[in-house]
């Protein structure tokens, strides 16, 4: 673990390694970038190499550290895993063990005192300052599965050496290709590190503060399209915290989520397998439950004497919707089981029941949406 300030009060021991490294490279970038631009124009090759390394390191965090290791949402071929691990080490965000440990702790204790980067202490704490505190040793309970991976054990053991060598190799390669070694340091290392770090840190800070909560209001995580662009698909954070076992964050076809596309593509060519998804019916059920809570909270602030009648309507309609979804899922699962067993005669009857339930749900959903619009138009101040 990084050294801490001797004599610091309990609970606030300073992680000097993080303070000095992050502070030093920010200061170096602040000084060297203007000086470089004042004397030289970066080549397109340098800009392109910087963008590539930024994208590769950010993808290694989102698809690798996050979805592969922290949440185990899919399996990956060892060759591709080694590539992600190389760029993940280059990203200078700690070993997989440290990263996954903190992230699993975050999900288990989100928005509480035990959340390493909880937003209850403000934007700057969750974005950056939490790393300046010396943390306790890692709890092996959160890493038992990962410690079976020998490659991850080696990465953790030799992380400092591998981190330096991977970044040195990248800078030398870019410098050799462009003939601009100074530019390689300023752009391919300092600027790339700055952009990749802050894009990742936005997931801990802004993605818990700025956006909508379509799936759950029980935690601070939000959905935000702009953040999805900045964080390589991690901006659909409300969905992720609600369904953390899904390899996707953006479940709609139009939602920007590069790791989703990469994992899907790798699975199609045999380099990834077992991508985990959440049942679409369960997603719909969660959306209804989230809407129900929103409507009841709104009606709870209503002074109108009819609030009780509106609440009854909300409860009755949402209950019917969730019952229909549950019955439809049971019918579909039974159909799949019977079809697999070769019982096609009765399976057709079960499928017919599923189709009827699906149509019933579609009709009830239209009623629910009308009810939602009417309730939200009611002014609590009146």
C-alpha positions in Angstrom: 0.0 0.0 0.0 1.2 3.6 -0.6 2.8 5.4 2.3 0.7 7.7 4.5 1.4 10.7 6.6 2.9 9.8 9.9 0.9 11.1 12.9 -2.2 11.8 10.8 -5.5 11.5 12.8 -7.4 8.2 12.4 -9.5 8.0 9.3 -7.5 10.6 7.4 -4.1 9.2 6.5 -2.8 10.7 3.3 -1.9 8.5 0.4 1.2 10.4 -0.6 1.9 8.3 -3.7 -1.4 9.2 -5.2 -1.2 12.9 -4.2 2.3 13.3 -5.6 1.7 11.3 -8.8 -1.6 12.9 -9.8 -0.5 16.3 -8.7 2.8 16.0 -10.6 1.4 14.9 -13.9 -1.3 17.5 -13.8 1.3 20.2 -13.2 3.6 18.8 -15.8 0.8 18.9 -18.4 -0.2 22.4 -17.4 3.4 23.6 -18.0 4.5 21.5 -21.0 1.4 21.6 -23.2 1.3 25.4 -23.7 5.1 25.4 -24.2 4.9 22.7 -26.8 2.0 24.4 -28.7 3.8 27.7 -28.6 6.8 26.3 -30.4 5.3 23.4 -32.5 2.1 22.1 -34.1 1.4 18.5 -33.3 1.3 16.2 -36.3 -1.8 14.3 -37.3 0.1 11.1 -36.6 0.7 12.3 -33.0 -2.9 13.3 -32.5 -4.1 10.0 -34.0 -1.8 7.9 -31.8 -2.9 9.8 -28.7 -6.6 9.3 -29.5 -5.9 5.6 -30.1 -4.1 5.2 -26.8 -6.8 7.1 -25.0 -9.5 4.9 -26.5 -7.5 1.7 -25.9 -6.8 2.5 -22.2 -10.4 3.7 -21.5 -11.8 0.6 -23.2 -9.5 -1.6 -21.2 -11.0 -0.1 -18.0 -14.7 -0.3 -19.1 -14.7 -3.6 -20.9 -11.8 -5.2 -18.9 -11.4 -3.9 -15.3 -15.1 -3.1 -15.0 -17.3 -5.5 -16.9 -15.0 -8.5 -17.2 -13.3 -8.5 -13.8 -15.3 -6.4 -11.3 -18.7 -7.8 -12.4 -17.8 -11.0 -14.3 -20.5 -10.4 -16.9 -18.7 -12.4 -19.6 -15.7 -14.7 -20.3 -12.8 -13.8 -22.5 -10.2 -15.6 -24.5 -6.8 -15.4 -22.8 -5.2 -13.7 -25.8 -7.7 -10.9 -25.8 -7.6 -10.8 -22.0 -3.8 -10.2 -22.2 -4.3 -7.2 -24.6 -6.9 -5.6 -22.3 -4.7 -6.2 -19.3 -1.8 -4.5 -21.1 -3.7 -1.4 -21.8 -5.4 -1.5 -18.4 -2.0 -1.5 -16.7 -1.0 1.4 -19.0 -4.0 3.4 -17.8 -2.4 3.9 -14.3 -5.5 3.1 -12.3 -4.0 0.4 -10.1 -4.0 -3.4 -10.4 -7.2 -5.3 -11.2 -7.3 -6.5 -7.6 -7.3 -3.0 -6.2 -9.7 -1.6 -8.8 -12.2 -4.5 -8.6 -12.0 -4.5 -4.8 -12.9 -0.8 -4.5 -15.6 -1.1 -7.2 -17.3 -4.2 -5.6 -17.2 -2.3 -2.2 -18.8 0.6 -4.0 -21.7 -1.5 -5.3 -22.2 -3.3 -2.0 -22.3 -0.1 0.1 -23.3 2.5 -2.5 -24.2 5.9 -1.0 -23.0 4.9 2.5 -20.0 5.6 4.7 -18.4 2.4 3.5 -18.6 3.4 -0.2 -15.0 4.4 -1.2 -16.2 7.1 -3.5 -19.7 7.9 -2.3 -21.2 11.2 -3.6 -22.6 12.1 -0.2 -19.3 13.9 0.5 -19.5 16.0 -2.6 -18.4 16.0 -6.2 -14.6 16.4 -5.6 -14.5 13.6 -3.1 -16.1 11.1 -5.4 -14.2 12.4 -8.4 -10.7 12.6 -7.1 -10.1 13.2 -3.4 -11.1 9.7 -2.2 -7.9 8.5 -3.8 -5.8 10.8 -1.6 -6.8 8.9 1.5 -4.8 5.9 2.5 -7.2 3.0 2.5 -7.2 -0.2 4.6 -5.8 -3.4 3.2 -7.9 -5.2 0.6 -10.4 -7.7 1.9 -9.8 -11.1 0.2 -13.5 -11.9 0.5 -14.1 -9.5 -2.4 -11.3 -11.0 -4.5 -11.5 -14.8 -4.0 -12.6 -15.4 -7.7 -10.1 -13.1 -9.2 -7.1 -14.6 -7.3 -7.6 -17.8 -9.1 -6.4 -16.1 -12.3 -2.6 -16.4 -12.4 -2.2 -13.5 -14.8 -4.0 -11.2 -12.4 -1.9 -12.4 -9.5 1.3 -11.5 -11.6 -0.1 -8.1 -12.6 -0.8 -7.2 -9.0 2.6 -8.4 -7.8 4.6 -6.6 -10.5 2.1 -3.8 -11.1 4.5 -0.9 -10.6 7.1 -2.3 -13.0 4.5 -3.3 -15.7 2.9 0.1 -15.5 6.2 1.9 -16.1 7.2 -0.4 -18.9 3.9 -0.3 -20.7 3.8 3.5 -20.7 7.5 3.8 -21.6 6.9 1.4 -24.5 3.9 3.4 -25.7 5.8 6.7 -25.6 8.9 5.3 -27.4 6.7 3.7 -30.1 4.8 6.9 -30.7 8.0 9.0 -30.7 9.6 6.6 -33.2 6.6 6.6 -35.5 6.2 10.4 -35.5 9.8 11.4 -35.0 8.6 13.6 -32.1 9.6 12.2 -28.7 8.8 15.4 -26.8 5.3 15.4 -28.4 4.9 11.7 -27.4 5.6 12.5 -23.8 3.2 15.6 -23.8 0.4 14.1 -25.8 0.6 10.3 -25.8 1.4 10.2 -22.1 0.5 13.3 -20.1 -2.6 14.5 -22.1 -3.8 10.9 -22.7 -3.5 10.1 -19.0 -5.4 13.3 -18.1 -8.3 12.6 -20.4 -8.6 8.9 -19.6 -8.4 9.5 -15.9 -11.0 12.2 -15.7 -13.3 10.3 -18.1 -13.1 7.4 -15.7 -13.5 9.5 -12.6 -16.7 11.0 -14.1 -18.3 7.6 -13.6 -17.8 7.9 -9.8 -18.8 11.5 -9.6 -21.1 13.0 -12.3 -22.7 9.6 -13.1 -24.1 9.7 -9.5 -25.3 13.4 -9.7 -26.4 14.6 -13.2 -29.1 12.7 -15.1 -32.3 10.7 -14.8 -33.3 7.6 -12.8 -35.5 5.5 -15.1 -34.8 2.1 -13.5 -34.4 2.8 -9.8 -34.5 5.8 -7.4 -33.1 3.8 -4.5 -29.5 4.8 -5.3 -27.7 7.9 -6.6 -26.6 6.5 -10.0 -28.1 8.2 -13.0 -28.4 7.8 -16.8 -26.9 10.5 -18.9 -26.2 10.4 -22.6 -23.5 13.1 -22.5 -21.6 11.1 -19.9 -22.0 8.0 -22.0 -20.0 9.7 -24.7 -17.3 10.9 -22.2 -17.0 7.6 -20.4 -17.2 5.1 -23.3 -20.7 3.9 -22.5 -20.6 4.0 -18.7 -23.0 6.9 -18.6 -26.1 4.7 -18.3 -25.2 4.2 -14.7 -28.7 4.0 -13.3 -29.3 0.9 -15.4 -25.9 -0.5 -14.3 -26.5 -0.1 -10.6 -29.9 -1.6 -11.0 -28.7 -4.6 -13.1 -25.0 -4.9 -12.4 -24.8 -8.4 -13.8 -25.6 -7.3 -17.4 -22.6 -6.9 -19.7 -24.4 -3.9 -21.3 -24.9 -0.5 -19.8 -26.8 1.0 -22.8 -29.5 -1.6 -23.5 -31.3 0.3 -26.2 -29.9 -0.1 -29.7 -29.3 3.6 -30.1 -27.4 4.0 -26.7 -23.7 4.7 -27.1 -21.9 1.8 -25.4 -18.6 0.7 -27.1 -17.8 -2.1 -24.6 -21.2 -3.6 -25.5 -20.4 -3.7 -29.2 -16.9 -5.1 -28.5 -18.1 -7.9 -26.2 -20.9 -8.8 -28.6 -18.5 -8.8 -31.6 -15.9 -10.9 -29.7 -18.6 -13.4 -28.7 -19.6 -13.8 -32.4 -16.1 -14.7 -33.5 -15.4 -17.1 -30.6 -13.1 -14.8 -28.5 -15.7 -14.1 -25.8 -18.4 -16.2 -24.3 -21.3 -16.3 -21.9 -22.3 -12.6 -22.0 -24.8 -12.1 -19.2 -28.0 -10.1 -19.9 -31.1 -9.3 -17.9 -34.4 -10.6 -19.0 -36.3 -7.9 -20.9 -39.4 -8.7 -18.9 -37.6 -8.1 -15.7 -36.4 -4.7 -17.0 -40.0 -3.8 -17.8 -41.0 -4.9 -14.3 -38.3 -2.7 -12.8 -39.4 0.3 -14.9 -43.0 -0.1 -13.6 -41.8 -0.3 -10.0 -39.6 2.8 -10.5 -42.5 4.7 -12.0 -44.8 3.6 -9.2 -42.4 5.0 -6.6 -42.1 8.3 -8.5 -45.9 8.7 -8.8 -46.5 7.8 -5.1 -43.8 10.3 -4.0 -45.5 13.0 -6.2 -48.9 12.2 -4.9 -47.6 12.3 -1.3 -46.9 16.0 -1.8 -50.4 16.6 -3.2 -52.8 18.7 -1.2 -55.8 17.7 -3.3 -58.3 15.6 -1.5 -58.4 13.2 -4.4 -54.8 12.1 -3.7 -56.0 8.9 -2.0 -58.0 7.9 -5.1 -55.1 8.6 -7.4 -52.8 6.5 -5.1 -55.3 3.6 -5.2 -55.3 3.8 -9.0 -51.5 3.8 -9.2 -51.3 0.9 -6.8 -54.0 -1.1 -8.6 -52.6 -0.6 -12.1 -49.0 -1.2 -11.2 -49.9 -4.3 -9.3 -51.8 -5.7 -12.3 -48.8 -4.9 -14.6 -46.3 -6.6 -12.4 -48.5 -9.7 -12.0 -48.9 -9.9 -15.8 -45.2 -9.6 -16.4 -44.5 -12.3 -13.8 -47.0 -14.6 -15.3 -45.7 -13.9 -18.8 -42.1 -14.7 -17.8 -43.3 -18.0 -16.1 -45.2 -19.0 -19.3 -42.3 -18.2 -21.5 -39.8 -20.1 -19.3 -42.1 -23.1 -19.2 -42.5 -23.0 -23.0 -38.7 -23.0 -23.4 -38.3 -25.9 -21.0 -41.0 -28.0 -22.6 -39.8 -27.2 -26.2 -36.3 -28.3 -25.2 -37.7 -31.5 -23.7 -39.5 -32.2 -27.0 -43.1 -31.8 -25.6 -44.2 -29.6 -28.6 -47.9 -30.3 -28.2 -48.4 -28.7 -24.8 -45.7 -26.2 -25.5 -47.9 -24.6 -28.2 -50.6 -24.1 -25.6 -48.2 -22.5 -23.2 -46.8 -20.2 -26.0 -50.4 -19.2 -26.8 -50.9 -18.2 -23.1 -47.6 -16.2 -23.2 -48.8 -14.3 -26.3 -52.1 -13.5 -24.7 -50.3 -12.2 -21.6 -48.0 -10.2 -23.8 -50.9 -8.5 -25.5 -52.6 -7.9 -22.2 -49.5 -6.3 -20.9 -49.3 -4.0 -24.0 -52.9 -2.8 -23.4 -52.3 -2.3 -19.7 -49.0 -0.5 -20.4 -50.9 2.1 -22.4 -53.3 2.7 -19.5 -50.3 3.0 -17.2 -48.6 5.6 -19.3 -51.7 7.7 -19.5 -52.1 7.4 -15.7 -48.4 8.5 -15.3 -49.0 11.6 -17.5 -52.1 12.6 -15.6 -50.6 12.2 -12.2 -47.5 14.1 -13.0 -49.6 17.0 -14.3 -51.1 17.4 -10.9 -49.6 20.4 -9.1 -48.6 19.6 -5.5 -48.8 23.4 -4.7 -52.5 23.6 -5.5 
